[in-house]
Amino acid sequence: MNNRQWHKSAYSSGASNCVEVRGHADRADVRDTKNRAAGHITVDAAEWNAFVRAVKTDAL
C-alpha cells in the first residue's frame, strides 16, 4: 500500500458515513468522512491489510 491520497471504498457509493484511508509504505492513515477535522489514526500496514482481508471474508 503506497497511495498518499485519501480515498474511500468503491463500495461506499458516495455515502457520507464512511472512512477514508491514505496508504504509505509501512502504515495507513484512517479518518471519518463525517468528521475529517478531528484528524486521523495511523495503523501499521500489516494490521490494516489484515483488517481489510477480514472484512472481505466476513471474518469480523
N, C-alpha and C positions, 0 to 999 in steps of 0.2 A: 504494500500500500504506500504509494508516494504521490498523492494528489493534494496539493496545498490549497485547493479551492473548496469552499463549503458546498456540500450537496446533500440532497435528500434522496431517499429511495425512489426508484421509478414507480414503485407500487403505491406511493402516497397520493397520487392523482391530484396534486395541487392542494391537498388538505393542509390546514394550518396547525394541526395538533401532532406534529412530528418532531423528530430530532434531525439535526444536520450533523454531518461528520466531515472532518478535514483530515486527510491522512498525511503522515510523514513516514520516513523510512522505518522508524522504531517506535512510533506511537500514533494514537488517533485522538483528535480533539472532538468532543461531542457537546452539542448545545441544544437547548429547547427552542423550537421555532417561535413559540408564543412569547418567549422572554429572552431574546438574544442579548439584551443589555445586561442580563445577570451574569454573563460570561460563559465559560465552558469548563468541562472537566477533561483531563487528559488521562488516557489509559494506555498501557503497554500494547503494542501492535498485536502480539500473540494473544493477549486477553480479548481484544476487540475481535480478532478473527475467530476465536473460539466462540464468542457470543454470537456472531453472525452465523456460524455453522449451526449452532444450537437452535437459533430461530428458524433457519431454513429447514431443519429436520424435526421441528416441533419438540425439541428435547427440553424446553423450558417449561 
